[in-house]
Amino acid sequence: MKVAGDTVVTITYTLEAADGETPDVLKRSFSASFLFGRNQMLPSLEQALLGHDKGERVEVTIPSSQAFGEYDEKLVNEIPKSQLRYPERLEEGQLYEEPMGNGQMVRFLVKEVRDDSVVGDFNHPAAGKDLTIRATIEDVRAASAMDILAAINMSSGGG
C-alpha cells in the first residue's frame, strides 16, 4: 500500500543538521506513527512520503523555521545561582536540567558560569539549524474509522 491520504504511516527516522553540527539530543533514531494528510506531521515530510511504499526511504531537508525555529537571542538569560537547586552541577557547554515545582523540567545550555550567576541558553539545541530527515517507511495501512476520529479529536483540542 502506498502512502496517501488517510493512511496510517509508521516511520523511523534520523535528523542531521545541514551544517554538519548535529546537537547530541538528535543523534539517535526516532519513530513516529501518524495519520497521513491530517496535519500531524511536517508538510514537507508528508510531501516527501506521498506515494511511497513500506520499506522505501526518503530524505528531505526542513528549514529551521519549520523545525525547531530560529535562534532567539532573547532566550539567553542570566540566572542567579540561588534560584537553582543544583548549582554545583553547572558546567559550561553542558545541558543543565532540574525539576520545577509543577513537575515540568527546566532545561538550558550553560553558556557561562559566573561567581553568583549562570548564563543559560533556553533555545532548543537545534534552533536556527536546517535539518535533513532521513526516514524509512516501516508500515502503511488504511486508516480505520477510529484512527480518523482520534485525529479529528486531537486537531480540535480534545486529545
C-alpha positions, 0 to 999 in steps of 0.5 A: 500500500502506498502512502496517501491520504488517510493512511496510517504511516509508521516511520523511523527516522534520523535528523542531521543538521545541514551544517554538519553540527548535529546537537547530541539530543538528535543523534539517535533514531526516532519513530513516529506513527501518524495519520497521513494528510491530517496535519500531524506531521511536517508538510514537507515530510508528508510531501516527501512520503506521498506515494511511497511504499513500506520499506522505501526511504526518503530524505528531505531537508526542513528549514529551521523555521519549520523545525525547531525555529530560529535562534532567539537571542532573547532566550539567553538569560542570566540566572542567579545561582540561588534560584537553582537547586543544583548549582554545583552541577553547572558546567559550561557547554553542558545541558543543565536540567532540574525539576520545577515545582509543577513537575515540568523540567527546566532545561538550558545550555550553560553558556557561562558560569559566573561567581553568583550567576549562570548564563543559560541558553533556553533555545532548543539545541537545534534552533536556527539549524536546517535539518535533513530527515532521513526516514524509512517507511516501516508500515502503511495501512488504511486508516480505520474509522477510529484512527480518523476520529482520534485525529479529528479529536486531537486537531480540535483540542480534545486529545 
